Amino acid sequence: MRSFIAIAAVIFCLSSCQKDKADLIVSWNYNPTFYNLSLPVGFPPMDIPENNPFTEEGIELGRFLFYEKKLSRTNTQACADCHFQFGAFSDTNQFSQGITGALGSRHAMVLQNLGYANNYFWDGRSATLEDQILEPVVDPIEMDDSWPNVLAKLDSDTMYQRMFYEAFGIIEFDSTHVAKAIAQFLRTLVSGNSRWDQWSRGELLLTSDEFEGFDLFRSLTGADCFHCHPHSSRLFTDHSYSNNGLDLVHLDNGLGDVTGNTFDNGKFKVPSLRNVEFSAPYMHDGRFSSLDEVIDHYSDHIESSSPNISPLIEFAAVGGVGLTATQKYQVKAFLKSLSDPEFINNPDFTSPF
């Protein structure tokens, strides 16, 4: 009898909740507004998934969720706590700390121009941005929660009930809707108004050091960076996976652990160089704290015998491209010309709380 009463009480509560929601829907409005993402001059079109089109309501919901600490078990950590806007939505620490105090083993990647990427994470294990978003919530060294628990917390908030309904026309939302909303927001994080962009549009002149650095960047006999970081696409990455000669022994196999192919061991996603001035530390493990260290690596410290080293590193056999001190300074000046202060200060990307 007691069990019957308990079950009846639960059913009654669920029925009451559904009735309360039904009453609220009368005052809500499902009429999503199409959002036309404005892209910088020269940028290629962005492919938006047919099953997750841009809407103003979806993007705004995604912004709230990106900064929402209820996505973690202790309600103390949001996506934004490892992806700071001032760091081009990366972490300024070498490794990010989860809610238990545990540290990750890779540096948090920059979140910019993600609508052009083809796979996600340093090892490319998630095929879509929506898939990628699902992982940190349940990762024991990150947010350490479960999706049923997160959904229950969000569903208990009338604001989120309304926002999910207005974005997707649903009363009962699930993890896929959370991922879709955050993905919509992340795809709006487009950076394309650096000094280099303004120069390419004829709006200003680069300094002599910036221009000399650009020449070195795109020269086969100079810094030779453009193979993996092509400027022609405006994205400054080819989205490939590469071993750039960091180690003789791979402590982290990267892509190889995903594909199971030993020829992929030591290969990691080639990051964009946009806003690289803001996104230290560098490399998949955050081993370099400054741009000077990065440039020194490619100039003088390539491990030529590193297994599966990229053939595009043409000067690997002699340890690097061998830049002079002046050339290193000029390459750094060019890389800093890719900084976009407007991006890291855009109020549309800040916390809504």
N, C-alpha and C positions, 0 to 999 in steps of 0.2 A: 504493500500500500504506500509506504514512504517513497519507494522508487517511482511509483506511478505519479505521486504528487510532485516529486522533483522534476520528472520529465514534463509533466503538464505545465509546471511553472516556467521551464525553459521555453517550451513552445509558445506559452502566453507572452513571455518577454520578447521572443523573436517576432511574434505577430504584431506586438505593440510597436516594436522598432520599425517594422516594415510600414505600419500604418502611419507612424510619425513621419517617416521619409516620404510616404505618398502625400501626406498633407503639405510637407515642405515643397515638394516638386511643383505644386500649384503656383508658388511664388518664384520659382526658378525659370530660366529660359534656355532652352537648347536651340541655339541659332548661331553656330560657330562662324566666326569671321575669318575668311581667308587672309593669310598673311603673305605678302609679297616681299621676300627677302631681297634687300638692295645689296648688290655685290659691287665691290670696287672695280674701277675701270681696268680692263684687261684680264680679269679673272674668268675662268671657264664657267659654264653653267654648272649648277650643283644638282645632282640627281637626288631627288627626294623620294623616299619609299612610297609607293602607292597606298600602302596600308597605314601610313602615318604622315599624312599631309600636314603642312604648317597651318595652324590656326592661332589667332591671338590668344584664345582661351587656353589652348594646349601649351603654348610657350610660357604664358604667365604661370600656369600650374607647375610646369617644369622648373621655373625659377624658384618658386616656393619650395618645391621638393628638393632641389639641389642644396638649399640652405637649411633643410629641415633635419633637426637632430633626432626626431622620432624614428628615423630610419636605422638607428643603432639600438642595441639592447638596453643600454643604460640611459638613452635619451641625451647623450652628451656629445655626439659626433655626427656631423653632416658631411656630405661629399666635399663641401667647400672648406672643410677643416684640413684637408690634404691637398686641395687645389685652390691656392690663393690667387685672387685676381691680380694683385700687385706682382705676382711671380708668373704672369701669363698663364694663370690657372695651373701652376705646378706647385710643388712643395719646395720651400727654401731650405729644408733639412735634407740631408742625404737620404734618409729613409723615414717614411711616415710612421707615426705611432698610432696603433689602434686603441680601442677602449680598454683593453686589459694591460696596456703598457708595452705590449709586444711590438717589435719593429718589423717592417717588411724587409725584403732582400733586394728590392729594386727601387729606383727613384721614381716618384710619381710623375707621370708624363704630362707634358703641356696639353691643355685643352684649347685648341684653336683650329679653325678651318677643318673641323672633323667631318663635315659633310663631303669632303673629297677623299677621305681615307677609304681603304678597302678591307682592312682588318684592324683589330684593336688589341691593345696591350703590347709590351715590348716583344712578346713572342708570337703575336698574331693569333692567339687561341680563340678569340671571339670574332665570328664572321661579320657581325653587324654591331652598330653602336647600341642598339636596343639590347642585344645579348650581353654586351660588355657591362652595361649598367646593372644587370641582375646580380653580378658576382660579389661586389664589395659588401653588400648587406649581409650575406651569409658567410663570408670569409671569417674564420675564427680569429685571425690576427688583424682584422679591420673592424667592421661594425658588429660582428658576432651575434647577429640576430637571426630570426626565421621570418620568411615572408608572411606566414599566417599571423604572426605576432605584430609585425609592422603594419599589415593591412588593418588589423583590429584597432591599432592605435590611431591610424588615419581615419578610419570609419567612425570613430567615436567623436570626431571633430566635425561639427556642422559646416564649418568653412570648407573643409576638404570634400565633404559630401556634395556641397553645392558646386565647387570648382570641377570635380570629376564629372558631374552631370552636365555642366555647361561646356566642358571640353569634349566629352565623348558620348553624352546622352545616355549614361548608364547610372543605375542605382547601386548595383553591386560591382565594384571595381576590383581588379586583381593586379598581380605584379606586372603583367604585360602593359597595363595602362600606366602604371608608375613609370616603367621604363620608356614607354612611348613619349610621355610628357617631358621627362628629363632629356630624352634624345632631341626633341623639338627645340628645347631651350639651348642645348649644347650646339646644335647646328647653326644657331644664330651668332655664335661666338666667332665672328669672322674678323680677321685682322688684315688690313691692306692699306694702311695710310702712314707708312713709315717715310722717312726722308728719301729712301731709295724709290719708293712708289711715287712720291711727289716729283722727284727728279725724272722718273720715267714718263710722267705725264707732262713734263715741261714746265713745272710750277716753281722749281728752284734749281740751283746748281749744287752738285756735291762738292765738298772740299777736295783739294788736290789729293790728300791722303786717302779719302774715301774712294775717289775715282781710281787711284792707283791700286788700292786694295781690291776694287771690283775687277780690274784688269787681271790682277794676280789670281783672283778667285776663278775666273773663267779661262785661264790660260793652261794649256797642257804642260808647259814648261815652267809655270809659276806655282801657285798653291794647288792647282788642279782639284778644285772642290766641286765643280759643276756637274760631274758625272752623277753623283748621288744626290746633289742638292741643286737641281736645275732651276735657273732663274726664269727660263722661258715659260714655264707653267705658272709663274708667280707664286708657287707654293713652297719653293726651296726644299723640296723633298721629292723623291721618286716613289715613295711608299714601299720600297723594297726592303729586304732583310740582308744584312751584311755583317761580316766579321771585319772590323777595321783595325786589326792588328794590336789589340790591347794586351793579350796574354799568350804565353806559350802553352799554357794548360788551361782549359776551360773549366772553371769552377761552377759556372752556370751555362748549361747547354743552349738556353734560349729557344729558338725555333726548333732545334733538334729534338727537344723533349716533346714538342707538339706533333711533329711529323713522324718521329721515329726514325728519321733518316740521318745517319751519322754525318753525312755531308752538309747537314744544316746545323751541326753543333757549333756554338759560338756565334751564331748569326742573330742579330737583333734589328728591330724596326729602325729604319733611318728616320730620325726626327727632322722636323722643319727647322730651319735656322731663323725663322721670324721670331722676333722678341727674345733672341738668345741672350741678349744682355741682361734680361730680367729673370731668366729661368735657371740660374745656377742652383745647385751643382750639376755637373754634366756627365754624360754616358749613362748606360742602363743601370749602373750601380752607383752613380753619383760620385765617382772617385775623384773627379777634377773639380776644384772649387772655383776656378777662374777661367776666363777665356784664354788667358796667357798659357795656362797649362794645356788646354785643348790644342792651341796652335802649336805649342812645342811638341806635343805628341805626334801630330801629322808632319811636322818639320823634321824631327830628329829621333823619335823614339818608337817607330813602328817595329813590331816584332815580326820580322819577315818570315819566320818559320812557324807562325801561328797556324794551327790546322784550319783549313777552309778559308784562309784569308781571301778577301775580295780581289779578283784580278783587276778591278778598276783602280786599285791603289798601285799605280804604275811604278812608283819609286820605292816600293817596299824593300827591295833587295838591298838598298843602301840606307835603310832606316827612315826614309821620308824624303820630302821634297827639298829639304835643305835651305830654308829661307834665311835671309840675313835679318839682323835685328830691325833694320828699317822696314823690310818687307813684312815682318811679323806685326809691326806697329800699324802698317797700312792695311793688312788683312783685318786686324782687330777694328780699325776705324770703319772699314766697310761693313763688318758684321754688326757694329753698333748702329749703322745707318738703317738697319732692318728693324730697329726698335719703333714701336707704335704706342706712344703715350696715350693716345686717344682710346686705344683698346683696353689698356689696363686701368683706365679711369672712366670707362663708359658707364653711366648711371643705369642703363638698361640691364647691365650684367650684375649689379650689386645686390646685396641681400635685401629682400622685401620686408624683413622683420625689424 
